[in-house]
Amino acid sequence: MSDRDKNPLASGPQESIAWNFKLIAHHELNGFGGMGEGMAIQVAKDGRRILWLAHESAPKNFTAVDVSDPRKPKVVCQTDLPHSDVRSNSLELTGDILAVAYQTKQPGMKPAGMDLFDISTPENPKLISHFDCSGPMSRGVHQLWFCDGEYVHMAAGAPDFLPNNQLDDQCYRIIDVRNPSKPHEVGRWWLPGTRQGDNVAPPVRHKPPLPDMGFRAHNTNVYPQRPDRAYLGYLDGGMIILDISNKSAPQLVSRFDHSPPYAGFTHTLVPLFERNLLVMTDESVVDRAQDWPKLVWILDGRDETNPIPIATCPLPPVDSWANRGGRFGAHNLFENTPGPHSWYSEDVIIGTFFNGGLRAYDISNPYQPKEIATFVPPAPPLSKAGAIQLNDVFVDERQIVYTVDRLVGGLYILEMDF
């Protein structure tokens, strides 16, 4: 833990904390620095390294940044959304094909779904196809995962998916994109009881003081080490492992649900295959840490049918950070995203914590995770939170770290000093 974290009152939201992370560049992205949960690296045919970024909300759709020299990032492309009631919070790529998610503010609106782009010329993305997920109770796609060039895994609504409760409007969908001009669904799964017509009772909803955030899919991760498994964060439904060996009929392997008593909103589940561990986050979604605690959990996954929590990653005292501005608590992890331009580690976990910045943990002893690096930049000018709100993180194979602010701060590029 850094000296400032030992005495967090020694720093305020306008000051910087940097311990074992070195800031080498910051880019405000032409004044449109409110960034979402989509980050991916492309090495273009001319050798340039391009970082693709999704925006948290309108007016921008996605931005491409040349990070060939990470100390001198340059925006090479920035696109617009069709209207202010849609956002492109998530994107992924394989080769020169970029998949972008679209989620609307209200059910029934358009565009709600996914676009596939040809990005072989990064300055000029070309639309290949649109996969429509709009419907009377659908807001489209919140998150997607696209790492093998064949299937997109998404947390999405559908025209024919009618939840019992509007908060449960995203199921897990598998989309075949082997012909990118004609994407089509090959399978889906939802938590039993959340869809109209299910023959089981709906799940028991959270009651005050716990917030009812919904039983719906969030992150939908599938890895080449186990292409027959999907690792889902399912918000108030906890974490879920699915057998997708038959993509037309996914089957439940296990579910770990710790809410109540915890406040839910399980966001991300990352398997560490060589160590039989799982890393799980619950997203902080309420300002001033009113939904505390929101943590990074380490689970024993030796028996995948019965994952067991064994530790959480340490954070500074909540009382010292809750009032710094905006949210404080866990959110995104670097997910060991498959691909040739992505770092991979089963001993170090790196995650974003909103006003708690970016933090790295050594989990070589999974029962005693240790913080080994911290980066908390000053509050960006004009931020309505009055503090940084670091939202997502990606690490490339050069061990260059990219992290983004949710509201206005844009892109921060770091080197690891550990």
LONU-646108 format. One record per residue (C-alpha): chain; residue number from 1; residue in one letter; x, y, z. Coordinates in nm, 2 decimals. Layout:
N
<"A",NUM,"A",<X,Y,Z>>
...
! end
This chain:
418
<"A",1,"M",<0.00,0.00,0.00>>
<"A",2,"S",<0.13,0.35,-0.08>>
<"A",3,"D",<0.21,0.60,0.18>>
<"A",4,"R",<-0.08,0.82,0.07>>
<"A",5,"D",<-0.32,0.52,0.10>>
<"A",6,"K",<-0.19,0.46,0.45>>
<"A",7,"N",<-0.30,0.81,0.53>>
<"A",8,"P",<-0.56,0.88,0.26>>
<"A",9,"L",<-0.66,1.21,0.42>>
<"A",10,"A",<-0.32,1.34,0.30>>
<"A",11,"S",<-0.45,1.36,-0.05>>
<"A",12,"G",<-0.76,1.51,-0.21>>
<"A",13,"P",<-0.94,1.46,-0.54>>
<"A",14,"Q",<-0.72,1.73,-0.70>>
<"A",15,"E",<-0.40,1.56,-0.61>>
<"A",16,"S",<-0.23,1.26,-0.77>>
<"A",17,"I",<-0.13,0.93,-0.62>>
<"A",18,"A",<0.12,0.72,-0.82>>
<"A",19,"W",<0.29,0.42,-0.67>>
<"A",20,"N",<0.45,0.17,-0.90>>
<"A",21,"F",<0.26,0.30,-1.19>>
<"A",22,"K",<0.43,0.57,-1.40>>
<"A",23,"L",<0.21,0.81,-1.61>>
<"A",24,"I",<0.37,0.85,-1.95>>
<"A",25,"A",<0.08,1.02,-2.14>>
<"A",26,"H",<-0.27,1.17,-2.10>>
<"A",27,"H",<-0.51,1.25,-2.39>>
<"A",28,"E",<-0.84,1.42,-2.34>>
<"A",29,"L",<-0.97,1.28,-2.67>>
<"A",30,"N",<-1.06,1.61,-2.83>>
<"A",31,"G",<-1.28,1.71,-2.54>>
<"A",32,"F",<-1.49,1.39,-2.55>>
<"A",33,"G",<-1.33,1.20,-2.26>>
<"A",34,"G",<-1.63,1.02,-2.11>>
<"A",35,"M",<-1.53,0.66,-2.18>>
<"A",36,"G",<-1.71,0.33,-2.14>>
<"A",37,"E",<-1.61,-0.03,-2.10>>
<"A",38,"G",<-1.47,-0.12,-2.44>>
<"A",39,"M",<-1.09,-0.12,-2.51>>
<"A",40,"A",<-0.91,-0.32,-2.77>>
<"A",41,"I",<-0.58,-0.31,-2.96>>
<"A",42,"Q",<-0.53,-0.35,-3.33>>
<"A",43,"V",<-0.20,-0.36,-3.51>>
<"A",44,"A",<-0.29,-0.23,-3.86>>
<"A",45,"K",<-0.14,-0.35,-4.18>>
<"A",46,"D",<0.10,-0.06,-4.19>>
<"A",47,"G",<0.23,-0.15,-3.85>>
<"A",48,"R",<0.06,0.12,-3.64>>
<"A",49,"R",<-0.08,0.02,-3.31>>
<"A",50,"I",<-0.43,0.14,-3.27>>
<"A",51,"L",<-0.63,0.15,-2.95>>
<"A",52,"W",<-1.01,0.14,-3.00>>
<"A",53,"L",<-1.22,0.30,-2.72>>
<"A",54,"A",<-1.60,0.29,-2.66>>
<"A",55,"H",<-1.76,0.60,-2.52>>
<"A",56,"E",<-1.98,0.59,-2.21>>
<"A",57,"S",<-2.25,0.81,-2.37>>
<"A",58,"A",<-2.34,1.03,-2.66>>
<"A",59,"P",<-2.25,1.22,-2.87>>
<"A",60,"K",<-1.95,1.01,-2.97>>
<"A",61,"N",<-1.96,0.64,-3.07>>
<"A",62,"F",<-1.60,0.52,-3.07>>
<"A",63,"T",<-1.25,0.67,-3.09>>
<"A",64,"A",<-0.93,0.52,-3.24>>
<"A",65,"V",<-0.60,0.63,-3.09>>
<"A",66,"D",<-0.25,0.57,-3.25>>
<"A",67,"V",<-0.04,0.44,-2.95>>
<"A",68,"S",<0.25,0.32,-3.15>>
<"A",69,"D",<0.45,0.56,-2.94>>
<"A",70,"P",<0.26,0.54,-2.61>>
<"A",71,"R",<0.42,0.87,-2.50>>
<"A",72,"K",<0.26,1.05,-2.80>>
<"A",73,"P",<-0.10,0.92,-2.85>>
<"A",74,"K",<-0.28,1.06,-3.15>>
<"A",75,"V",<-0.65,1.04,-3.23>>
<"A",76,"V",<-0.69,0.90,-3.58>>
<"A",77,"C",<-1.07,0.85,-3.59>>
<"A",78,"Q",<-1.37,0.96,-3.38>>
<"A",79,"T",<-1.72,0.87,-3.48>>
<"A",80,"D",<-2.07,1.00,-3.39>>
<"A",81,"L",<-2.38,0.83,-3.26>>
<"A",82,"P",<-2.71,0.88,-3.45>>
<"A",83,"H",<-2.88,1.05,-3.15>>
<"A",84,"S",<-2.84,1.13,-2.78>>
<"A",85,"D",<-3.06,0.84,-2.65>>
<"A",86,"V",<-2.82,0.56,-2.75>>
<"A",87,"R",<-2.47,0.47,-2.63>>
<"A",88,"S",<-2.19,0.24,-2.75>>
<"A",89,"N",<-2.06,0.13,-2.41>>
<"A",90,"S",<-1.87,-0.18,-2.53>>
<"A",91,"L",<-1.65,-0.29,-2.82>>
<"A",92,"E",<-1.41,-0.57,-2.91>>
<"A",93,"L",<-1.22,-0.67,-3.22>>
<"A",94,"T",<-1.06,-0.96,-3.39>>
<"A",95,"G",<-0.81,-0.88,-3.67>>
<"A",96,"D",<-0.96,-0.60,-3.87>>
<"A",97,"I",<-1.32,-0.65,-3.77>>
<"A",98,"L",<-1.46,-0.44,-3.49>>
<"A",99,"A",<-1.78,-0.52,-3.30>>
<"A",100,"V",<-1.96,-0.23,-3.13>>
<"A",101,"A",<-2.26,-0.26,-2.89>>
<"A",102,"Y",<-2.55,-0.02,-2.89>>
<"A",103,"Q",<-2.78,0.03,-2.59>>
<"A",104,"T",<-3.07,0.27,-2.58>>
<"A",105,"K",<-3.20,0.47,-2.28>>
<"A",106,"Q",<-3.55,0.33,-2.31>>
<"A",107,"P",<-3.69,0.00,-2.43>>
<"A",108,"G",<-3.83,-0.01,-2.79>>
<"A",109,"M",<-3.58,0.25,-2.93>>
<"A",110,"K",<-3.33,0.21,-3.21>>
<"A",111,"P",<-3.05,0.15,-3.29>>
<"A",112,"A",<-3.04,-0.13,-3.03>>
<"A",113,"G",<-2.80,-0.41,-3.12>>
<"A",114,"M",<-2.45,-0.45,-3.27>>
<"A",115,"D",<-2.25,-0.31,-3.56>>
<"A",116,"L",<-1.96,-0.49,-3.73>>
<"A",117,"F",<-1.70,-0.26,-3.90>>
<"A",118,"D",<-1.41,-0.32,-4.13>>
<"A",119,"I",<-1.13,-0.13,-3.97>>
<"A",120,"S",<-0.85,-0.23,-4.21>>
<"A",121,"T",<-0.81,0.14,-4.27>>
<"A",122,"P",<-0.84,0.28,-3.91>>
<"A",123,"E",<-0.91,0.63,-4.03>>
<"A",124,"N",<-1.21,0.51,-4.23>>
<"A",125,"P",<-1.42,0.24,-4.05>>
<"A",126,"K",<-1.67,0.08,-4.29>>
<"A",127,"L",<-2.00,-0.07,-4.17>>
<"A",128,"I",<-2.03,-0.44,-4.27>>
<"A",129,"S",<-2.36,-0.52,-4.10>>
<"A",130,"H",<-2.60,-0.44,-3.82>>
<"A",131,"F",<-2.75,-0.70,-3.59>>
<"A",132,"D",<-3.08,-0.57,-3.46>>
<"A",133,"C",<-3.17,-0.65,-3.10>>
<"A",134,"S",<-3.45,-0.39,-3.07>>
<"A",135,"G",<-3.79,-0.49,-2.93>>
<"A",136,"P",<-4.07,-0.38,-2.71>>
<"A",137,"M",<-3.88,-0.46,-2.39>>
<"A",138,"S",<-3.52,-0.45,-2.52>>
<"A",139,"R",<-3.26,-0.17,-2.49>>
<"A",140,"G",<-3.02,-0.36,-2.71>>
<"A",141,"V",<-2.66,-0.47,-2.62>>
<"A",142,"H",<-2.48,-0.35,-2.30>>
<"A",143,"Q",<-2.17,-0.56,-2.34>>
<"A",144,"L",<-2.01,-0.79,-2.59>>
<"A",145,"W",<-1.71,-1.03,-2.62>>
<"A",146,"F",<-1.55,-1.10,-2.95>>
<"A",147,"C",<-1.21,-1.27,-2.95>>
<"A",148,"D",<-1.21,-1.57,-3.18>>
<"A",149,"G",<-1.34,-1.41,-3.51>>
<"A",150,"E",<-1.63,-1.66,-3.51>>
<"A",151,"Y",<-1.88,-1.57,-3.23>>
<"A",152,"V",<-1.99,-1.27,-3.05>>
<"A",153,"H",<-2.10,-1.33,-2.69>>
<"A",154,"M",<-2.33,-1.05,-2.56>>
<"A",155,"A",<-2.55,-0.93,-2.28>>
<"A",156,"A",<-2.85,-0.82,-2.47>>
<"A",157,"G",<-3.22,-0.79,-2.51>>
<"A",158,"A",<-3.41,-0.94,-2.81>>
<"A",159,"P",<-3.73,-0.87,-2.99>>
<"A",160,"D",<-3.88,-1.20,-2.85>>
<"A",161,"F",<-3.73,-1.18,-2.50>>
<"A",162,"L",<-4.00,-1.05,-2.27>>
<"A",163,"P",<-3.88,-1.03,-1.91>>
<"A",164,"N",<-4.11,-1.05,-1.61>>
<"A",165,"N",<-3.94,-0.74,-1.48>>
<"A",166,"Q",<-3.80,-0.47,-1.70>>
<"A",167,"L",<-3.48,-0.47,-1.49>>
<"A",168,"D",<-3.41,-0.82,-1.62>>
<"A",169,"D",<-3.40,-0.73,-1.99>>
<"A",170,"Q",<-3.06,-0.86,-2.08>>
<"A",171,"C",<-3.00,-1.23,-2.14>>
<"A",172,"Y",<-2.68,-1.41,-2.27>>
<"A",173,"R",<-2.68,-1.44,-2.65>>
<"A",174,"I",<-2.44,-1.62,-2.88>>
<"A",175,"I",<-2.41,-1.47,-3.23>>
<"A",176,"D",<-2.24,-1.64,-3.52>>
<"A",177,"V",<-2.03,-1.39,-3.72>>
<"A",178,"R",<-1.83,-1.62,-3.94>>
<"A",179,"N",<-2.00,-1.45,-4.23>>
<"A",180,"P",<-1.98,-1.10,-4.09>>
<"A",181,"S",<-2.23,-0.96,-4.34>>
<"A",182,"K",<-2.50,-1.20,-4.20>>
<"A",183,"P",<-2.47,-1.24,-3.83>>
<"A",184,"H",<-2.73,-1.46,-3.67>>
<"A",185,"E",<-2.81,-1.60,-3.32>>
<"A",186,"V",<-2.72,-1.96,-3.25>>
<"A",187,"G",<-2.80,-1.98,-2.88>>
<"A",188,"R",<-2.91,-1.79,-2.57>>
<"A",189,"W",<-2.95,-1.84,-2.19>>
<"A",190,"W",<-3.13,-1.65,-1.92>>
<"A",191,"L",<-3.17,-1.70,-1.54>>
<"A",192,"P",<-3.48,-1.92,-1.51>>
<"A",193,"G",<-3.78,-1.73,-1.39>>
<"A",194,"T",<-3.68,-1.40,-1.54>>
<"A",195,"R",<-3.87,-1.45,-1.87>>
<"A",196,"Q",<-4.24,-1.44,-1.92>>
<"A",197,"G",<-4.36,-1.80,-1.97>>
<"A",198,"D",<-4.09,-1.97,-1.76>>
<"A",199,"N",<-4.22,-2.26,-1.57>>
<"A",200,"V",<-4.03,-2.17,-1.25>>
<"A",201,"A",<-4.09,-1.89,-1.00>>
<"A",202,"P",<-3.92,-1.55,-1.06>>
<"A",203,"P",<-3.61,-1.49,-0.84>>
<"A",204,"V",<-3.67,-1.31,-0.51>>
<"A",205,"R",<-3.59,-0.95,-0.57>>
<"A",206,"H",<-3.36,-0.74,-0.35>>
<"A",207,"K",<-3.55,-0.54,-0.09>>
<"A",208,"P",<-3.43,-0.22,0.09>>
<"A",209,"P",<-3.17,-0.14,0.21>>
<"A",210,"L",<-3.03,-0.35,-0.08>>
<"A",211,"P",<-3.10,-0.19,-0.43>>
<"A",212,"D",<-3.29,-0.39,-0.68>>
<"A",213,"M",<-3.06,-0.37,-0.98>>
<"A",214,"G",<-3.20,-0.66,-1.19>>
<"A",215,"F",<-3.12,-1.02,-1.27>>
<"A",216,"R",<-2.96,-0.98,-1.61>>
<"A",217,"A",<-2.64,-1.06,-1.79>>
<"A",218,"H",<-2.35,-0.82,-1.78>>
<"A",219,"N",<-2.01,-0.96,-1.88>>
<"A",220,"T",<-2.00,-1.27,-2.10>>
<"A",221,"N",<-1.65,-1.39,-2.12>>
<"A",222,"V",<-1.53,-1.70,-2.32>>
<"A",223,"Y",<-1.17,-1.80,-2.34>>
<"A",224,"P",<-0.97,-2.02,-2.58>>
<"A",225,"Q",<-0.85,-2.24,-2.29>>
<"A",226,"R",<-1.21,-2.35,-2.24>>
<"A",227,"P",<-1.42,-2.26,-2.54>>
<"A",228,"D",<-1.70,-2.48,-2.40>>
<"A",229,"R",<-1.75,-2.24,-2.10>>
<"A",230,"A",<-1.90,-1.90,-2.06>>
<"A",231,"Y",<-1.81,-1.70,-1.75>>
<"A",232,"L",<-2.09,-1.45,-1.67>>
<"A",233,"G",<-2.14,-1.17,-1.43>>
<"A",234,"Y",<-2.52,-1.16,-1.38>>
<"A",235,"L",<-2.57,-0.85,-1.16>>
<"A",236,"D",<-2.81,-0.94,-0.87>>
<"A",237,"G",<-2.79,-1.31,-0.99>>
<"A",238,"G",<-2.42,-1.34,-0.89>>
<"A",239,"M",<-2.16,-1.52,-1.11>>
<"A",240,"I",<-2.26,-1.80,-1.34>>
<"A",241,"I",<-2.06,-2.06,-1.53>>
<"A",242,"L",<-2.23,-2.21,-1.84>>
<"A",243,"D",<-2.15,-2.52,-2.05>>
<"A",244,"I",<-2.17,-2.39,-2.41>>
<"A",245,"S",<-2.03,-2.70,-2.58>>
<"A",246,"N",<-2.37,-2.71,-2.75>>
<"A",247,"K",<-2.41,-2.34,-2.83>>
<"A",248,"S",<-2.78,-2.39,-2.92>>
<"A",249,"A",<-2.85,-2.51,-2.56>>
<"A",250,"P",<-2.62,-2.36,-2.29>>
<"A",251,"Q",<-2.64,-2.54,-1.96>>
<"A",252,"L",<-2.58,-2.42,-1.61>>
<"A",253,"V",<-2.26,-2.55,-1.45>>
<"A",254,"S",<-2.27,-2.34,-1.13>>
<"A",255,"R",<-2.39,-2.02,-0.98>>
<"A",256,"F",<-2.24,-1.83,-0.68>>
<"A",257,"D",<-2.48,-1.57,-0.54>>
<"A",258,"H",<-2.37,-1.37,-0.24>>
<"A",259,"S",<-2.65,-1.11,-0.24>>
<"A",260,"P",<-2.81,-1.08,0.00>>
<"A",261,"P",<-2.64,-1.00,0.23>>
<"A",262,"Y",<-2.41,-0.82,-0.02>>
<"A",263,"A",<-2.55,-0.56,-0.26>>
<"A",264,"G",<-2.51,-0.75,-0.58>>
<"A",265,"F",<-2.43,-0.61,-0.93>>
<"A",266,"T",<-2.18,-0.88,-1.01>>
<"A",267,"H",<-2.00,-0.74,-1.31>>
<"A",268,"T",<-1.70,-0.95,-1.42>>
<"A",269,"L",<-1.58,-1.30,-1.38>>
<"A",270,"V",<-1.23,-1.39,-1.49>>
<"A",271,"P",<-1.10,-1.75,-1.48>>
<"A",272,"L",<-0.74,-1.82,-1.40>>
<"A",273,"F",<-0.71,-2.16,-1.57>>
<"A",274,"E",<-0.36,-2.27,-1.46>>
<"A",275,"R",<-0.44,-2.20,-1.09>>
<"A",276,"N",<-0.81,-2.31,-1.07>>
<"A",277,"L",<-0.91,-1.97,-0.95>>
<"A",278,"L",<-1.18,-1.72,-1.04>>
<"A",279,"V",<-1.17,-1.35,-0.99>>
<"A",280,"M",<-1.50,-1.17,-0.96>>
<"A",281,"T",<-1.60,-0.80,-0.92>>
<"A",282,"D",<-1.91,-0.63,-0.80>>
<"A",283,"E",<-1.96,-0.29,-0.95>>
<"A",284,"S",<-2.01,0.02,-0.74>>
<"A",285,"V",<-2.32,0.19,-0.89>>
<"A",286,"V",<-2.41,0.45,-0.63>>
<"A",287,"D",<-2.23,0.77,-0.55>>
<"A",288,"R",<-2.06,0.82,-0.21>>
<"A",289,"A",<-2.02,0.44,-0.17>>
<"A",290,"Q",<-2.38,0.41,-0.06>>
<"A",291,"D",<-2.38,0.05,-0.19>>
<"A",292,"W",<-2.05,-0.05,-0.01>>
<"A",293,"P",<-1.88,-0.29,0.00>>
<"A",294,"K",<-1.81,-0.34,-0.37>>
<"A",295,"L",<-1.50,-0.57,-0.39>>
<"A",296,"V",<-1.28,-0.78,-0.60>>
<"A",297,"W",<-1.33,-1.14,-0.49>>
<"A",298,"I",<-1.09,-1.44,-0.53>>
<"A",299,"L",<-1.27,-1.78,-0.55>>
<"A",300,"D",<-1.14,-2.13,-0.54>>
<"A",301,"G",<-1.25,-2.29,-0.87>>
<"A",302,"R",<-1.10,-2.64,-0.83>>
<"A",303,"D",<-1.46,-2.78,-0.84>>
<"A",304,"E",<-1.63,-2.56,-1.10>>
<"A",305,"T",<-1.97,-2.68,-0.98>>
<"A",306,"N",<-1.90,-2.53,-0.64>>
<"A",307,"P",<-1.69,-2.21,-0.64>>
<"A",308,"I",<-1.59,-2.09,-0.30>>
<"A",309,"P",<-1.48,-1.74,-0.20>>
<"A",310,"I",<-1.14,-1.74,-0.02>>
<"A",311,"A",<-1.03,-1.37,-0.02>>
<"A",312,"T",<-1.10,-1.02,-0.13>>
<"A",313,"C",<-0.85,-0.76,-0.25>>
<"A",314,"P",<-0.77,-0.49,0.00>>
<"A",315,"L",<-0.89,-0.13,-0.04>>
<"A",316,"P",<-0.82,0.18,0.17>>
<"A",317,"P",<-1.08,0.28,0.44>>
<"A",318,"V",<-1.41,0.35,0.28>>
<"A",319,"D",<-1.48,0.64,0.51>>
<"A",320,"S",<-1.18,0.83,0.37>>
<"A",321,"W",<-1.28,0.78,0.01>>
<"A",322,"A",<-1.66,0.78,-0.01>>
<"A",323,"N",<-1.68,1.16,0.00>>
<"A",324,"R",<-1.41,1.23,-0.26>>
<"A",325,"G",<-1.67,1.26,-0.53>>
<"A",326,"G",<-1.87,1.01,-0.75>>
<"A",327,"R",<-1.84,0.64,-0.70>>
<"A",328,"F",<-1.59,0.44,-0.50>>
<"A",329,"G",<-1.55,0.07,-0.53>>
<"A",330,"A",<-1.47,-0.21,-0.77>>
<"A",331,"H",<-1.57,-0.20,-1.14>>
<"A",332,"N",<-1.37,-0.34,-1.43>>
<"A",333,"L",<-1.07,-0.58,-1.44>>
<"A",334,"F",<-0.82,-0.63,-1.70>>
<"A",335,"E",<-0.97,-0.96,-1.82>>
<"A",336,"N",<-0.67,-1.14,-1.97>>
<"A",337,"T",<-0.84,-1.06,-2.30>>
<"A",338,"P",<-0.73,-1.33,-2.56>>
<"A",339,"G",<-0.52,-1.20,-2.85>>
<"A",340,"P",<-0.17,-1.15,-2.97>>
<"A",341,"H",<-0.15,-0.79,-2.84>>
<"A",342,"S",<-0.28,-0.85,-2.49>>
<"A",343,"W",<-0.08,-0.91,-2.17>>
<"A",344,"Y",<-0.16,-1.22,-1.97>>
<"A",345,"S",<-0.11,-1.28,-1.60>>
<"A",346,"E",<-0.25,-1.52,-1.34>>
<"A",347,"D",<-0.05,-1.37,-1.05>>
<"A",348,"V",<-0.13,-1.00,-1.09>>
<"A",349,"I",<-0.48,-0.85,-1.10>>
<"A",350,"I",<-0.54,-0.49,-1.22>>
<"A",351,"G",<-0.87,-0.32,-1.18>>
<"A",352,"T",<-1.05,0.02,-1.18>>
<"A",353,"F",<-1.22,0.16,-0.87>>
<"A",354,"F",<-1.38,0.49,-0.99>>
<"A",355,"N",<-1.25,0.76,-0.75>>
<"A",356,"G",<-1.02,0.49,-0.60>>
<"A",357,"G",<-0.83,0.50,-0.93>>
<"A",358,"L",<-0.64,0.20,-1.08>>
<"A",359,"R",<-0.50,-0.06,-0.85>>
<"A",360,"A",<-0.28,-0.37,-0.90>>
<"A",361,"Y",<-0.27,-0.68,-0.67>>
<"A",362,"D",<-0.03,-0.96,-0.63>>
<"A",363,"I",<-0.24,-1.28,-0.58>>
<"A",364,"S",<0.04,-1.53,-0.59>>
<"A",365,"N",<-0.09,-1.62,-0.25>>
<"A",366,"P",<-0.46,-1.62,-0.33>>
<"A",367,"Y",<-0.56,-1.62,0.04>>
<"A",368,"Q",<-0.37,-1.30,0.10>>
<"A",369,"P",<-0.38,-1.06,-0.20>>
<"A",370,"K",<-0.14,-0.77,-0.17>>
<"A",371,"E",<-0.17,-0.43,-0.33>>
<"A",372,"I",<0.14,-0.36,-0.53>>
<"A",373,"A",<0.06,-0.04,-0.73>>
<"A",374,"T",<-0.18,0.25,-0.73>>
<"A",375,"F",<-0.27,0.53,-0.97>>
<"A",376,"V",<-0.52,0.80,-0.89>>
<"A",377,"P",<-0.50,1.10,-1.11>>
<"A",378,"P",<-0.64,1.44,-1.01>>
<"A",379,"A",<-1.00,1.53,-1.08>>
<"A",380,"P",<-1.04,1.62,-1.45>>
<"A",381,"P",<-1.14,1.98,-1.51>>
<"A",382,"L",<-1.52,2.01,-1.55>>
<"A",383,"S",<-1.59,1.67,-1.40>>
<"A",384,"K",<-1.93,1.68,-1.24>>
<"A",385,"A",<-1.81,1.42,-0.98>>
<"A",386,"G",<-1.52,1.64,-0.86>>
<"A",387,"A",<-1.29,1.34,-0.87>>
<"A",388,"I",<-1.15,1.09,-1.11>>
<"A",389,"Q",<-1.39,0.80,-1.21>>
<"A",390,"L",<-1.16,0.55,-1.37>>
<"A",391,"N",<-1.38,0.31,-1.56>>
<"A",392,"D",<-1.19,0.05,-1.75>>
<"A",393,"V",<-0.84,-0.09,-1.81>>
<"A",394,"F",<-0.64,-0.27,-2.08>>
<"A",395,"V",<-0.28,-0.39,-2.08>>
<"A",396,"D",<-0.10,-0.47,-2.40>>
<"A",397,"E",<0.18,-0.73,-2.45>>
<"A",398,"R",<0.43,-0.45,-2.40>>
<"A",399,"Q",<0.30,-0.41,-2.05>>
<"A",400,"I",<0.17,-0.07,-2.13>>
<"A",401,"V",<-0.14,0.01,-1.93>>
<"A",402,"Y",<-0.44,0.21,-2.06>>
<"A",403,"T",<-0.71,0.34,-1.84>>
<"A",404,"V",<-1.00,0.58,-1.90>>
<"A",405,"D",<-1.22,0.82,-1.71>>
<"A",406,"R",<-1.60,0.76,-1.71>>
<"A",407,"L",<-1.70,1.13,-1.73>>
<"A",408,"V",<-1.46,1.37,-1.90>>
<"A",409,"G",<-1.09,1.28,-1.83>>
<"A",410,"G",<-1.02,1.07,-2.14>>
<"A",411,"L",<-0.72,0.83,-2.17>>
<"A",412,"Y",<-0.43,0.78,-1.93>>
<"A",413,"I",<-0.13,0.57,-2.04>>
<"A",414,"L",<0.10,0.41,-1.78>>
<"A",415,"E",<0.40,0.20,-1.74>>
<"A",416,"M",<0.43,-0.07,-1.47>>
<"A",417,"D",<0.70,-0.03,-1.22>>
<"A",418,"F",<0.66,-0.37,-1.05>>
! end
